[in-house]
Amino acid sequence: MSSHREAPEISKDPVADSTDTYAFVSPDRPDTVTIITNYIPFEDPAGGPTFFEFGDDVLYRINIDNDGDGRPNVYYDFRFTTELGNPETFLYNTGPIDSLDSPNFNRKQFYAVRETRRGQEPRLLERGLASPPCNVGIRSTPNYAALANSAIHDLEGGIKVFAGQRLDGFYIDLGSIFDLAALRPFQNLHLIPTPAAHGVDALRAFNVHTIAIQIPINRITRRRNFPKNRMGPQAVVGVWASAYRQKGHYRSEERSWSSGPFTQVSRLGNPLFNELLVPMSRKDEWNRVTPAQESSFVEYVAQPELAKLLPILYPGVFPHLAALTADRADLLAILLTGVPPGIIPHFQNFMAATKADMLRLNVAIPPTAPEDAHPNGILGGDLAGFPNGRRVFDNIVTVELQAIAGATYPLVDPSYTPDGAATLINDGVTIPGNVSYLDTFPYLDHPVSGYDVLPLSVMS
């Protein structure tokens, strides 16, 4: 969660496992959209001497749909190449790394970026772009912020890219939620009660590997312009990440290599979709299909299992939810079609009736000033937040828990009264805490160093 180890097969392949996807109008460059996708869940900052890196044999893709059919109109491919400087040392670095081309940096990664428009041939934007090293420690990477910032690359047409290690911006009490859906602030009401307590961020001080791109809005919209009418479908784009491996993989005593056509092994649009909605028997299948092939998974959104479990696990707390048997039109809109006009004042992110899991972002809605931004997004009255795309700090655990618990159902059926707990339910993890963010691209903060990481008992 949001997509950390969410399916049996991809949990065995962390370099291709997309953990989070974000899409938002850039707060400091509001004529651009920033899209971020993360890989490699639960990176222990001290995990050397073979520190974390992107897969040279993985094709990473950022997809953008601007007509609502669940197929990309524009997509950006990232491919990585690793270069070993000194093959005779076991060390990741043989001294302080003070620049991306430092001879002390022994295992460098470079990448190429290609842009493809539907019906056209891929176009190389740039190759040989340097990734920063992992944040090893105060001696190996003594000025990490400057080092990482030097790996932000400007491409043609106002595009920026970054690919490297970041602090995981997602926050959640995984240990409690996966213990029979216990939510520490409310666990005194659980079927197996314990005293109420504060939430514990299970992702504290874990890093991820981030691919981030900042694109001018007029490069990705349906009419290749910057829409001003927020109520028109041309103002909305759908975004998701996907990763691919070649079908053949071979090993000899000297080397290993891949060949053949690429096949999709993971994808991610809306947070928590595969985790909370798709049954275990179909999670791997979901990772292999595209948003345009979502139809056979619609039933799990219309009748989510968690909505049936909450009244059982919290006896007497969710009587209205227990009585709600109709298909969840609110969740279908939020997750699969976008919210049509007329439901939320001054807002819509609907492109077409095709049901497809994508982050749908209305680019005509300007970013909210930092002092006014609400982490609960639209549920908190902030139209620039989730489910209008997703910002790095949006509290999507709270938003989706409350939605599944029935808090959003009155939007489609005003006669329904949510349970009081539906608008309060959360996992007790909020910001600020052990997670922080940047004000500028790539917005996710610099990673925790291996030297500085501390166990929870010391952090508390």
Residue pairs with C-beta under 8 A, 6 or more apart in sequence:
1 170
1 172
1 174
1 177
1 271
1 272
1 275
1 397
2 19
2 20
2 170
2 172
2 268
2 271
2 272
2 275
2 396
3 17
3 18
3 19
3 20
3 41
3 266
3 268
3 271
3 272
3 274
3 275
4 17
4 19
4 41
4 42
4 170
4 174
4 203
5 11
5 17
5 41
5 42
6 17
6 274
6 275
6 283
7 266
7 274
7 283
7 284
7 286
7 287
8 280
8 283
8 284
9 265
9 284
9 287
10 16
10 17
10 265
10 266
10 284
10 287
11 17
13 245
13 265
13 266
14 39
14 40
14 41
15 39
15 40
15 53
15 54
15 55
15 58
15 209
16 39
16 55
16 58
16 243
16 244
16 245
16 265
16 266
17 39
17 40
17 41
17 243
17 266
18 37
18 38
18 39
18 241
18 242
18 243
18 266
18 267
18 268
19 38
19 39
19 40
19 41
19 168
19 170
19 208
19 268
20 36
20 37
20 38
20 168
20 169
20 170
20 208
20 268
20 271
21 35
21 36
21 37
21 38
21 239
21 240
21 241
21 268
21 269
21 271
21 359
21 390
22 34
22 35
22 36
22 37
22 169
22 359
22 389
22 390
22 391
22 392
22 443
23 33
23 34
23 35
23 36
23 237
23 239
23 359
23 361
23 389
23 390
24 33
24 34
24 361
24 367
24 384
24 389
24 390
24 391
24 392
25 32
25 33
25 34
25 217
25 361
25 363
25 365
25 366
25 367
25 384
25 389
26 32
26 33
26 34
26 214
26 367
26 441
27 367
27 370
27 439
28 439
28 440
28 441
29 214
29 441
30 366
30 367
31 216
31 217
31 218
31 226
32 158
32 214
32 215
32 216
32 217
33 214
33 215
33 217
33 220
33 237
33 361
33 363
34 212
34 213
34 214
34 215
34 441
34 442
34 443
35 62
35 64
35 212
35 213
35 214
35 215
35 239
36 210
36 211
36 212
36 392
36 442
36 443
36 444
37 60
37 62
37 210
37 211
37 212
37 241
37 268
38 166
38 168
38 208
38 209
38 210
38 211
38 444
39 54
39 60
39 208
39 209
39 210
39 211
39 243
40 52
40 208
40 209
41 206
41 208
42 203
42 206
43 52
43 165
43 168
43 206
43 207
43 208
43 209
43 447
44 206
44 453
45 134
45 135
45 205
45 206
45 207
45 447
45 448
45 449
45 450
45 452
45 453
46 450
46 451
46 453
47 450
48 92
48 136
48 450
49 90
49 91
49 92
50 92
51 92
51 107
51 133
51 134
51 136
51 450
52 134
52 165
52 207
52 209
53 80
53 82
53 107
53 109
53 131
53 134
53 209
54 60
54 78
54 80
54 109
54 111
54 131
54 163
54 209
54 211
55 80
56 79
56 80
56 81
56 82
57 245
57 246
57 249
57 258
58 80
58 243
58 244
58 245
59 77
59 78
59 79
59 243
59 244
59 245
59 262
60 77
60 78
60 79
60 80
60 211
60 241
60 243
61 75
61 76
61 77
61 78
61 241
61 242
61 243
61 244
62 75
62 76
62 78
62 211
62 213
62 239
62 241
63 72
63 75
63 239
63 240
63 241
63 242
64 72
64 73
64 74
64 75
64 220
64 237
64 238
64 239
65 71
65 72
65 73
65 237
65 238
65 239
65 291
65 351
65 356
65 358
66 73
66 74
66 220
66 221
66 222
66 234
66 236
66 237
66 238
66 351
67 73
67 222
67 351
67 352
68 233
68 236
68 238
68 338
68 350
68 351
68 352
68 353
68 354
68 356
69 292
69 352
69 354
69 356
70 238
70 290
70 291
70 292
70 293
70 294
70 354
70 355
70 356
70 358
71 118
71 290
71 291
71 292
72 118
73 117
73 118
73 220
73 222
74 115
74 116
74 117
74 118
74 219
74 220
75 115
75 116
76 113
76 114
76 115
76 116
76 213
77 113
77 114
77 116
77 122
78 111
78 112
78 113
78 163
78 211
79 111
79 112
79 114
80 109
80 110
80 111
80 131
80 163
81 109
81 110
81 111
82 107
82 108
82 109
83 107
83 108
83 109
83 110
84 106
84 107
85 103
85 105
85 106
85 107
85 108
86 94
86 106
89 106
91 106
92 106
92 107
92 133
92 134
92 136
92 140
93 102
93 104
93 105
93 106
93 133
93 136
93 140
93 141
94 103
94 104
94 106
95 102
95 104
95 140
96 102
96 104
96 139
96 140
96 141
96 142
97 104
97 105
97 133
97 136
97 140
97 141
97 147
98 104
98 142
98 143
98 147
99 147
99 150
100 108
100 130
100 132
100 147
100 150
100 151
101 130
105 133
107 133
108 130
108 131
108 133
109 130
109 131
109 163
110 127
110 128
110 129
110 130
110 131
111 127
111 129
111 131
111 163
112 124
112 126
112 127
112 128
112 129
113 124
113 125
113 126
113 127
113 129
113 155
113 161
113 213
114 122
114 123
114 124
114 125
115 122
115 123
115 125
116 122
116 123
125 155
125 156
125 159
126 153
126 155
126 156
126 161
129 153
129 161
129 163
130 151
130 153
131 151
131 163
131 164
132 144
132 147
132 148
132 150
132 151
132 164
132 165
133 140
133 141
133 147
133 165
134 141
134 165
134 207
134 447
134 450
135 141
135 144
135 165
135 207
135 446
135 447
135 448
135 449
135 450
136 449
136 450
136 451
137 449
137 450
137 451
137 452
138 449
138 451
138 452
139 451
141 147
141 449
144 446
144 447
144 449
145 446
148 164
148 165
148 446
151 162
151 163
151 164
152 160
152 161
152 162
152 441
152 442
153 160
153 161
153 162
154 160
155 161
157 216
157 219
158 215
158 216
158 219
159 213
159 214
159 215
159 216
159 219
160 212
160 213
160 214
160 441
161 211
161 212
161 213
161 214
162 210
162 211
162 212
162 441
162 442
163 209
163 210
163 211
163 212
164 209
164 210
165 207
165 208
165 209
165 210
165 447
166 207
166 208
166 209
166 210
166 442
166 444
166 445
166 446
166 447
167 205
167 207
167 208
167 435
167 436
167 444
167 445
167 446
167 447
167 448
168 203
168 206
168 207
168 208
168 435
168 444
169 392
169 393
169 435
169 437
169 443
169 444
169 445
170 203
170 271
170 435
171 201
171 203
171 395
171 397
171 429
171 430
171 431
171 433
171 434
171 435
172 201
172 202
172 203
172 397
172 427
172 429
173 183
173 184
173 199
173 200
173 201
173 202
173 427
173 428
173 429
174 202
174 203
175 200
175 202
176 182
176 183
176 184
176 187
176 199
176 200
176 427
177 183
177 427
180 190
180 191
180 192
180 313
181 306
181 309
181 310
181 313
182 190
182 192
182 194
182 313
183 190
183 199
183 401
183 425
183 426
183 427
183 428
184 196
184 197
184 198
184 199
184 200
184 427
184 428
185 196
185 197
185 198
185 199
185 426
185 427
185 428
186 196
186 314
186 317
186 421
186 424
186 425
187 193
187 194
187 195
187 196
187 197
188 194
188 195
188 196
189 314
189 315
189 317
190 313
190 314
191 312
191 313
191 314
191 315
197 428
198 428
199 426
199 427
199 428
199 429
199 430
200 428
200 429
200 456
201 429
201 433
201 434
201 435
203 435
204 433
204 434
204 435
204 456
204 459
205 434
205 448
205 453
205 454
205 459
206 448
207 447
207 448
208 444
210 442
210 444
212 441
212 442
212 443
212 444
214 441
217 226
217 227
217 363
218 224
218 225
218 226
220 237
221 227
221 234
221 235
221 237
221 363
222 233
222 234
223 234
226 363
227 234
227 235
227 363
227 364
228 364
229 235
229 364
230 346
230 347
230 348
230 362
230 364
230 365
231 341
231 348
232 364
233 350
233 351
233 352
235 362
235 363
235 364
236 338
236 348
236 349
236 350
236 351
236 360
236 361
236 362
236 363
237 360
237 361
237 363
238 269
238 291
238 338
238 351
238 356
238 358
238 359
238 360
238 361
239 269
239 358
239 359
239 360
239 361
239 389
240 267
240 268
240 269
240 291
240 357
240 358
240 359
241 266
241 267
241 268
241 269
242 264
242 266
242 267
242 268
242 290
243 264
243 265
243 266
243 267
244 262
244 263
244 264
244 265
245 258
245 262
245 263
245 265
246 258
246 259
246 260
246 261
246 262
246 263
247 260
247 261
247 262
247 263
248 258
248 259
248 260
249 256
249 257
249 258
250 256
250 257
250 258
250 259
263 288
264 287
264 288
264 289
264 290
265 287
265 288
266 287
267 286
267 287
267 290
267 291
268 274
269 291
269 356
269 357
269 358
269 359
270 335
270 357
270 358
270 359
270 387
271 386
271 390
271 396
271 400
272 396
272 397
272 400
273 335
273 357
274 283
274 286
274 287
276 304
276 306
276 400
276 404
277 297
277 300
277 301
277 304
277 305
277 306
278 286
278 297
278 300
279 300
279 305
282 297
286 297
291 356
291 357
291 358
292 354
292 356
294 336
294 355
294 356
294 357
295 355
297 357
298 332
298 336
298 355
301 328
301 331
301 332
301 335
301 336
302 327
302 328
302 331
302 332
303 327
303 328
304 328
304 331
304 404
306 404
307 321
307 324
307 328
307 404
307 405
307 406
310 317
310 318
310 321
310 404
310 405
311 317
311 318
311 319
311 321
311 322
314 421
317 419
317 421
318 405
318 406
318 419
318 421
318 422
319 419
320 406
320 416
320 417
320 418
320 419
320 422
321 405
321 406
321 418
321 419
321 422
324 406
324 409
324 416
326 413
328 409
329 409
329 412
329 413
330 403
330 408
330 409
330 411
330 412
331 403
331 404
331 408
332 355
333 339
333 340
333 343
333 350
333 411
333 412
334 387
334 403
334 408
335 357
335 387
336 355
336 356
336 357
337 350
337 352
337 353
337 354
337 355
338 348
338 349
338 350
338 351
338 360
339 347
339 348
339 349
339 350
339 387
339 411
340 348
340 350
341 348
341 350
342 348
343 411
343 412
344 378
344 383
344 411
346 383
347 362
347 365
347 378
347 383
347 388
348 362
349 360
349 361
349 362
349 387
349 388
350 360
351 360
359 387
359 389
359 390
360 387
360 388
360 389
361 388
361 389
362 388
362 389
365 383
365 384
365 388
366 384
367 384
368 374
368 382
368 383
368 384
368 385
370 439
372 382
373 382
373 384
373 385
373 391
373 393
374 380
374 381
374 382
374 385
375 385
375 393
375 394
375 395
375 398
375 430
375 431
376 382
376 385
376 394
376 395
376 398
376 399
377 384
377 385
377 386
377 387
377 388
377 391
377 394
377 395
377 396
377 399
378 385
378 386
378 387
378 388
378 399
379 398
379 399
379 402
379 403
379 407
379 408
384 391
385 391
385 394
386 394
386 396
386 399
387 399
390 396
392 437
392 443
392 444
393 431
393 437
395 426
395 430
395 431
397 426
397 427
397 429
398 425
398 426
398 427
401 425
401 426
401 427
402 408
402 422
402 423
402 424
402 425
402 426
405 418
405 419
405 421
405 422
405 425
406 416
406 418
406 419
406 422
407 418
407 422
407 423
409 416
409 418
410 416
410 417
410 418
434 459
435 445
436 445
437 443
437 444
437 445
438 444
438 445
438 446
